[in-house]
Amino acid sequence: MIIETNLTPKEKSSYKKDGFLVRENIFSKSEVFKINEALERAASKALLLSQKGTAYHLDGKRFVDSDYLTVQFEPGLDSETIRVIEPAHQLDEELRELITDQRLVNPIQDIIGMKLISLWTDKLNLKRPKEGTGFGWHQDSPYWVHDSENVDLLPNVYLSLDNATLENGCFKVIRGSHTSGCLPGTNDGTQLGGFYTDPNAFDKTAEVPLEISAGSLVFFNPHIVHGSEPNSTNTQRRAYIITYQPGGLPALKSGEIENIRVR
Ligand SMILES: O=C(O)CCC(=O)C(=O)O
């Protein structure tokens, strides 16, 4: 069956103007259920691997590197609650297949303007009930600008794996904040402060909270200012964020070239 997943001209111009684009209810409930099972399997593996990895602390958060995998834990010196796993697709076959799904890939091909694309990075973002912390306003591009010569061509797709609300810390973007490249960071004396965007460099009134249902997608520009609040509810707020780049280029952390062949 051929499914039409390319961007319409209207979607293309709205992505260009706003720096993001939402497509609601793209994955069915049963697909989301299976992806969440894969996510939890990957999280269990990442936890095991982290027990033998190299730990370090930044601003009170524990990170563990195991080969090219990085696991970030919730704040607290010994917290065992995982917040982010990057990259993740190598941990589970289902995730490996998901990154080639045409519902993710076709719009990204349109955004990059090339048929041949490759994987840049992918992150499982786990915001556990009551414990999941927020993420201050930031752009992704300052994290990547020293490793990629194509930082403008690293579009993301965010797959929401639970119904996201303001209370459980939905993803938020600043509409139109992607047009000036890498913005200045904060200078608050913390180790990671330089990666958070200076609040004077963007218009906070253009904030858009993306209260989207599980199975919805957000395509977003690597320069858009985005962030989220903590999860104050008793339910999960999980997401998978995948970032692509033009074909034939090495992935951020493994250094391997992972060209995408659509399923
Ligand atoms: O936790 C969130 O929802 C934000 C994730 C995020 O901003 C990121 O991974 O760059």
The ligand as a Gaussian input file, in Angstrom:
#p B3LYP/6-31G(d) Opt

LIG

0 1
 O       12.296000      17.042000      27.517000
 C       11.822000      17.589000      26.552000
 O       10.667000      17.470000      26.225000
 C       12.701000      18.439000      25.719000
 C       13.673000      17.604000      24.947000
 C       14.642000      18.451000      24.278000
 O       14.497000      19.627000      24.281000
 C       15.789000      17.909000      23.576000
 O       16.034000      16.698000      23.640000
 O       16.502000      18.698000      22.918000

